Amino acid sequence: MSTLYYKYRSTKNKGYLTARFQYRIDFDEKPKDIYFDALLEDKRFFVDKEYFSKTYKDPILREKEKNSKNLDKRKVASDLDAEENTIRNLVIDEFRAIENPKDLTKEWFKDIINEYLHPGFKKKKYQVKIVGNDLIAVLEHYKKYKSNLAPNTIKKMGVVKSKLERYESDLNIKLKLTDINTNFRDEFIKWSNEKQYASGTISRDLTFLRTICYYASSELDLEIYEKLDRVKFKLEKIKNPYTDNRDNPEEILEAYLTPNEIEEIEKIKDLSEYLDNARDLFLIGYETGQRISDYLRFDKSMIKIVNGVTLINFIQKKTKKQMLLPLSNRVLRILEKRNGEFPRRISDQKFNDYIKLVCEEAKITETVLGVKRVKVLTDLKDEESGIWRGVPGYYPKHELVAGHTARRSFCTNHYGIWPTSDIMYFSGHSTEAMLLQYIKAKPIERALQIFKNLN
């Protein structure tokens, strides 16, 4: 006896379904049930937990959905049901062709699922094995065949690949998967510090490399360092001396704008059109607490009015979370000024350039500690040489403001004033720990702000 069905195993409210294949065989004349699971990482199987648990798993409600007059409901239920039947038939056919089911492993099942989700996967998997356990080759495989990678993630992977190639060239080595161990970690940190990479960048690079190793082991059956799980890439363990400002905890490296500075930005008169447009975009980003990749693309089609409350409904580009947020009076004033339209969309680079000019017009020019991207010469005798790095130092505050400052300022200014759950609802953070990374106010500023709201 054998069968296949969906399981929902994610801890989040929305997630990918898991395919579970179950069969029964005799061991020492006693029947035993065997289970194999494989995650269905494809947008076709990304569902709402409550819908799956309360509706799809109930055969009667599922059939009702499949015959619903609501076309969206009908499509979701019908597509999921059809995919489940297709995968079930495919796996059972493969199972029946096996001479000795006792020899089956979870890799057998995962290969079938991966081939179904990504036709040609088995061929590419074999090609990776031909080149051995070359780290960069596996990274390329991950980039090509790991489903649902965001464009920004793919871009960052290209950056990591280029960095690894420079690392290999400088040390005259060729990295293998098994080289990613504690010795590599120490050497990579040393090399990265010499190149003046920020501690956060180093931490993310190492975490990503560990992800690649786990992928190689679980999906491609390649050998990795056997104690990889003991290698901890925690940020606090690899503090970059160039950016660790422990001498004065009152000073912060990441700029944010106070409520008073936000008001000064709003009050500027007679801005040129392109700066006025950038100013309004920034204020909308601040009021909604969203990432620049989201608030730059807001448009009036996302607006809904429910019980007299104006809301914006959209899906976050990075996390794919469905967001429904009330719009503040400040945002409504901007929309009224623009006849119901959101500010004109511009490129990230232009926006970052323009908002610095806006802040300069608002007299946000005090000298503060921060990190500014500057060109660092690699050859002091050659002014054309150099690499762009975030260099800590004291700069006029407006030079440190960029698109992400809006989101950081929202989290910082509302923390301790709003309920934390409300801030997280707006920002989309899954945990308070993630939210706290955005809280950048000095202790004295927080104390004074809280006192002001208490009185």
C-alpha positions in Angstrom: 0.0 0.0 0.0 1.3 3.5 -0.9 -0.1 7.0 -1.0 0.9 10.7 -1.1 -0.6 13.7 0.4 0.1 17.3 1.4 1.3 18.4 4.9 1.6 21.9 6.2 4.8 22.0 8.4 5.8 25.7 8.3 5.6 27.6 11.6 4.5 30.7 9.7 0.9 31.8 8.7 1.9 31.3 5.1 4.3 28.8 3.7 5.2 26.0 1.3 3.4 22.7 1.5 5.3 19.5 2.1 4.6 16.3 0.0 4.6 13.2 2.2 4.9 9.8 0.6 3.8 6.9 2.8 4.1 3.2 2.1 3.9 -0.1 4.1 6.3 -3.0 3.9 7.0 -6.1 6.0 10.0 -6.2 8.3 10.5 -9.5 9.9 6.9 -10.5 9.1 5.7 -7.3 10.7 4.1 -4.4 8.7 5.9 -1.1 9.0 4.9 2.3 7.7 7.7 4.4 6.0 7.4 8.1 5.5 9.4 10.4 3.2 8.9 14.2 3.1 9.9 16.8 0.6 9.3 20.5 0.7 7.4 21.8 -2.4 9.3 25.1 -2.8 7.4 26.5 -5.7 4.8 29.3 -5.8 2.1 26.8 -6.8 2.3 25.3 -3.3 2.6 28.5 -1.2 -0.6 28.7 0.8 -2.3 30.2 3.8 -2.0 27.9 6.9 -5.6 28.5 8.0 -7.0 27.9 4.5 -5.1 24.6 4.2 -6.0 23.4 7.7 -9.7 24.3 7.8 -10.7 24.2 4.2 -8.5 22.2 1.9 -7.9 19.2 4.2 -11.7 18.8 4.6 -12.8 16.8 1.5 -16.3 18.3 1.6 -15.2 21.9 1.9 -12.5 21.3 -0.8 -15.1 20.1 -3.3 -17.3 23.1 -2.4 -14.3 25.4 -3.1 -13.6 23.7 -6.4 -17.2 24.5 -7.5 -17.3 27.9 -6.0 -18.7 30.8 -8.0 -15.7 32.8 -6.8 -13.1 32.2 -9.6 -10.1 32.8 -7.3 -11.3 30.3 -4.7 -12.1 27.7 -7.4 -8.7 28.1 -9.1 -6.7 27.7 -5.8 -8.6 24.5 -4.7 -8.7 23.0 -8.2 -5.0 23.6 -8.9 -3.8 22.3 -5.6 -6.0 19.2 -6.0 -4.8 18.6 -9.6 -1.1 19.0 -8.6 -1.5 16.6 -5.7 -3.0 13.9 -7.9 -0.3 14.4 -10.5 2.5 14.1 -8.0 0.8 11.1 -6.3 0.5 9.2 -9.6 4.1 10.1 -10.6 5.6 8.9 -7.3 3.5 5.7 -7.1 4.5 4.8 -10.7 8.2 5.2 -9.7 7.7 3.2 -6.5 6.1 0.3 -8.4 9.2 0.1 -10.6 11.4 -0.5 -7.5 12.4 -4.1 -7.0 13.2 -3.8 -3.3 11.4 -1.0 -1.5 13.4 -1.7 1.6 16.4 0.0 -0.1 14.6 3.3 -0.7 15.9 6.5 0.9 14.5 10.0 1.3 16.9 11.2 -1.4 15.1 9.0 -3.9 11.8 10.8 -3.1 13.4 14.3 -3.0 14.9 13.6 -6.5 11.5 12.8 -7.9 10.0 16.0 -6.4 12.9 18.2 -7.5 12.7 16.8 -11.0 8.9 17.5 -11.0 9.4 21.1 -9.8 12.5 21.8 -11.9 12.7 19.6 -15.0 16.3 18.8 -15.8 17.3 18.8 -12.1 18.7 15.2 -12.2 20.9 16.0 -15.2 22.2 19.2 -13.6 22.8 17.3 -10.3 24.9 14.8 -12.1 26.9 17.5 -13.8 27.7 19.1 -10.5 29.0 15.8 -9.2 31.4 15.6 -12.2 33.2 18.8 -11.1 33.6 17.5 -7.6 32.8 19.5 -4.5 33.9 22.8 -6.0 32.3 25.6 -3.9 31.7 28.1 -6.6 30.2 25.4 -8.9 27.7 24.5 -6.2 26.9 28.2 -5.6 26.0 28.5 -9.3 23.8 25.4 -9.1 22.0 26.9 -6.1 21.4 30.2 -7.9 20.0 28.4 -11.0 17.9 25.7 -9.4 16.8 26.9 -6.0 13.2 28.0 -6.5 11.7 31.4 -5.6 14.9 33.3 -5.1 14.2 37.1 -5.0 16.1 39.2 -7.6 18.0 41.0 -4.9 19.1 37.6 -3.5 20.4 36.5 -6.8 22.2 39.9 -7.2 23.8 39.4 -3.7 24.9 35.9 -4.6 26.8 37.3 -7.6 28.6 39.7 -5.2 29.5 36.8 -2.9 30.8 34.8 -5.9 33.0 37.6 -7.0 34.3 38.0 -3.5 35.1 34.3 -3.3 37.0 34.5 -6.6 39.1 37.4 -5.3 39.7 35.5 -2.1 40.9 32.4 -4.1 43.1 34.6 -6.2 44.7 36.4 -3.3 45.5 33.2 -1.4 46.2 31.1 -4.6 43.8 28.4 -3.7 40.6 26.7 -5.0 37.9 26.3 -2.4 36.1 23.0 -1.9 33.0 22.5 0.2 35.0 20.6 2.8 37.2 23.7 3.2 34.3 25.7 4.8 35.3 25.1 8.4 36.5 27.0 11.4 40.0 27.6 9.9 38.4 29.0 6.7 36.2 31.2 8.9 39.2 32.7 10.7 41.1 33.3 7.5 38.1 34.8 5.7 37.4 37.2 8.6 41.0 38.3 8.5 41.0 38.8 4.7 37.6 40.7 4.8 38.9 43.0 7.6 42.0 43.8 5.5 39.6 44.7 2.6 37.6 46.9 5.1 34.3 45.0 4.8 31.8 45.8 7.6 31.2 43.3 10.3 27.6 42.8 9.2 28.7 42.1 5.6 31.2 39.5 6.9 28.6 37.8 9.0 26.1 37.6 6.1 28.7 36.2 3.8 29.6 33.4 6.2 26.0 32.6 6.9 25.3 32.3 3.2 28.3 30.0 2.7 27.0 27.7 5.4 23.6 27.7 3.6 25.3 26.6 0.4 27.1 23.8 2.2 23.9 22.5 3.7 22.2 22.7 0.3 25.1 20.7 -1.3 24.7 18.0 1.4 20.9 17.6 1.4 20.1 18.2 -2.2 23.2 17.1 -4.1 24.7 14.4 -1.8 28.0 16.1 -1.7 30.5 15.9 1.2 30.8 18.8 3.5 32.7 19.6 6.7 31.3 17.1 9.2 31.2 19.6 12.1 29.6 22.5 10.1 26.8 22.7 12.6 29.3 23.7 15.3 30.6 26.6 13.3 28.8 29.6 14.6 28.9 32.7 12.5 27.5 35.2 15.1 28.0 38.9 14.5 29.3 39.6 17.9 32.1 37.1 17.5 33.5 38.9 14.4 33.2 42.6 15.3 35.1 44.7 12.8 37.4 47.0 14.7 36.8 49.8 12.2 33.1 50.0 13.0 32.7 48.8 16.6 32.1 52.0 18.6 32.1 50.6 22.1 34.0 53.5 23.5 30.9 55.7 23.5 27.6 53.8 23.5 25.8 57.2 23.3 27.0 57.4 19.6 25.4 55.3 16.9 26.7 54.3 13.5 23.3 54.1 11.6 21.5 57.4 11.0 17.9 57.9 11.8 15.7 61.0 11.9 14.0 62.2 15.0 10.3 63.2 15.0 11.3 66.9 15.1 13.5 66.4 12.0 10.7 64.6 10.2 8.5 67.7 10.9 11.2 70.0 9.6 11.4 68.0 6.3 7.6 68.2 5.9 7.6 72.0 6.5 10.1 72.9 3.8 8.6 75.4 1.3 9.4 76.1 -2.3 11.2 72.9 -3.1 11.8 72.1 -6.8 9.5 69.5 -8.2 12.0 66.6 -8.1 13.0 67.3 -4.5 9.3 67.7 -3.5 8.6 64.4 -5.1 11.5 62.8 -3.2 10.4 64.4 0.1 6.9 63.0 -0.2 8.2 59.6 -1.0 10.4 59.6 2.0 7.6 60.8 4.3 5.3 58.0 3.0 8.1 55.5 3.7 8.4 56.9 7.2 4.7 56.8 7.9 4.2 53.2 6.7 7.5 51.8 8.0 8.1 49.9 4.7 11.3 49.1 2.8 12.3 51.3 -0.1 11.5 48.5 -2.5 7.9 48.7 -1.4 7.1 52.4 -0.8 8.7 53.6 -4.1 6.1 51.5 -6.0 2.9 52.5 -4.1 0.1 53.6 -6.4 -3.6 54.5 -6.0 -4.8 51.0 -7.2 -3.5 49.7 -3.8 -5.8 52.0 -1.8 -9.0 50.6 -0.2 -11.5 52.4 2.0 -13.2 50.3 4.7 -15.7 51.9 7.1 -14.3 55.3 6.3 -10.7 54.3 6.9 -8.2 54.6 4.1 -6.0 51.6 3.8 -3.2 50.5 1.5 -3.1 46.8 0.4 0.0 45.3 -1.1 2.5 42.4 -1.0 6.0 43.1 0.4 8.5 42.5 -2.4 11.1 40.9 -0.1 9.0 38.7 2.2 5.9 38.2 0.0 3.8 39.1 3.0 0.3 40.4 2.4 0.1 43.9 4.0 -3.0 46.0 4.9 -2.1 49.2 6.6 -4.1 52.3 7.6 -2.7 55.5 6.1 -1.8 58.4 8.4 -3.0 61.9 8.1 0.4 62.9 6.9 0.1 60.5 4.0 -3.5 61.5 3.3 -2.3 65.2 3.0 0.3 64.2 0.5 -2.3 62.3 -1.6 -4.7 65.2 -1.4 -1.9 67.6 -2.6 -1.4 65.2 -5.5 -5.0 64.7 -6.5 -5.2 61.2 -5.1 -1.9 60.1 -6.7 1.2 58.8 -5.0 4.5 60.6 -5.8 6.2 59.8 -9.1 8.4 56.7 -8.9 12.1 57.2 -9.4 15.2 55.0 -9.2 16.7 54.0 -5.8 19.9 55.8 -6.7 18.2 59.1 -7.6 16.0 58.9 -4.5 19.0 58.4 -2.3 20.8 61.4 -3.9 17.7 63.6 -3.7 16.7 62.9 -0.1 20.2 64.1 1.0 19.5 67.4 -0.7 16.1 67.6 1.0 17.6 67.0 4.4 20.2 69.7 3.7 17.4 72.1 2.9 15.8 71.2 6.2 19.0 72.1 8.0 19.7 68.6 9.2 23.4 69.2 9.0 24.8 68.5 12.5 28.0 66.4 12.6 27.3 62.9 13.8 29.0 59.5 13.8 28.0 57.3 10.9 29.1 55.1 8.1 29.4 56.7 4.6 30.3 55.0 1.4 33.5 56.4 0.1 36.1 55.4 -2.4 39.1 53.9 -0.6 42.4 53.9 -2.5 44.0 50.5 -2.9 47.2 52.2 -4.2 48.1 55.5 -2.6 50.2 56.4 -5.7 47.3 55.8 -8.1 44.3 58.1 -7.6 42.3 56.1 -10.1 42.5 52.9 -8.0 40.1 52.2 -5.2 37.1 50.3 -3.9 33.8 51.6 -2.4 33.4 50.9 1.2 31.4 52.0 4.2 33.8 54.1 6.2 32.9 55.2 9.8 33.5 58.7 10.8 31.9 62.1 11.6 29.8 63.5 8.8 27.0 66.0 8.3 23.9 64.1 9.1 22.2 64.8 5.8 25.0 63.0 4.0 24.1 59.7 5.9 20.4 59.7 5.0 19.1 57.3 2.4 15.9 55.4 1.5 16.2 52.9 4.3 16.5 55.7 6.9 12.7 56.1 6.6 12.0 52.6 7.9 14.7 52.8 10.6 13.3 56.1 11.8 9.7 54.7 11.9 10.8 51.8 14.1 13.0 53.9 16.3 10.6 56.7 16.9 7.6 54.5 17.7 9.3 52.0 19.9 8.2 52.4 23.5 5.3 54.7 22.3 3.3 52.2 20.3 2.7 48.6 21.3 5.5 46.6 19.9 3.0 44.3 18.2 1.6 47.3 16.2 5.1 48.4 15.1 5.8 44.8 14.0 2.5 44.7 12.1 3.5 47.8 10.1 7.1 46.8 9.6 6.4 43.2 8.8 9.0 41.9 11.2 8.4 38.3 12.3 10.1 38.6 15.7 10.8 41.4 18.2 14.5 40.5 18.0 14.5 41.5 14.3 12.7 44.7 15.1 15.2 45.6 17.8 17.9 45.7 15.2 16.2 48.8 13.8 16.0 50.7 17.1 18.8 53.3 16.8 18.0 56.0 19.3 20.5 57.0 22.0 19.4 56.2 25.5 19.0 59.9 26.4 16.8 60.5 23.3 14.6 57.5 24.1 14.2 58.7 27.7 13.2 62.2 26.7 10.8 61.0 24.1 9.0 58.6 26.5 8.9 61.4 29.1 7.3 63.7 26.5 4.6 61.1 25.7 3.9 60.4 29.4 3.1 64.0 30.1 
